[in-house]
Amino acid sequence: NAGVMQNPRHLVRRRGQEARLRCSPMKGHSHVYWYRQLPEEGLKFMVYLQKENIIDESGMPKERFSAEFPKEGPSILRIQQVVRGDSAAYFCASSPTGTEGNTIYFGEGSWLTVV
Amino acid sequence: SQQGEEDPQALSIQEGENATMNCSYKTSINNLQWYRQNSGRGLVHLILIRSNEREKHSGRLRVTLDTSKKSSSLLITASRAADTASYFCAAVYNFNKFYFGSGTKLNVKP
């Protein structure tokens, strides 16, 4: 059973370009989470999605950031008009269920560098 | 903030010693989970303790939870150089909301 797959692992964008980060959850998982980690810091919650639904986007910046988890295909985190402050590691995690004992499983992350 | 907050921020010990990390949170939780992150990698789940549990063991790991103080501790016994990593606690609300702290960076010297 493959784990959570994220791509690309490393992405370099110039200021003003768009960044698209993809996440394929573990097989059978219908819940996806996106977190951002700045160097030497913890993970900041961004958004929680189920298939075709955004459940909680309280951690998402109001502008330039969007996320989706379509019925078919991976979840996408999209950052428009990137700025240097967007440089960070973006982690996706997935879980099978929202019930007690739920554990989330992380991908290896996508490292975005804005130059 | 609903996030878990760990202390210390950094801990350096000799191989064979025990390492203790603490975590505090702000509001009632469903459970609290500890994760480990090696440099440049994703987080790996270590152990989960439910809100009605006080202590849990898994191999060399021992986790305690004090809901009256809204705090948890992770003890790694007989540490090894391979335990060198960052350790994060996640306070879990509504079963689906995971809030992570800034982590404790553990360095185990051989």
Interface residues (C-beta under 8 A of the other chain):
Chain A: V4 H31 Y33 Y35 E41 G42 L43 K44 F45 Y48 I55 D56 F91 A93 S95 G98 T99 E100 G101 N102 T103 I104 Y105 F106 G107 E108 G109
Chain B: Q3 N30 N31 Q33 Y35 G40 R41 G42 L43 V44 H45 L48 R50 F88 V92 N94 F95 N96 K97 F98 Y99 F100 G101 S102 G103
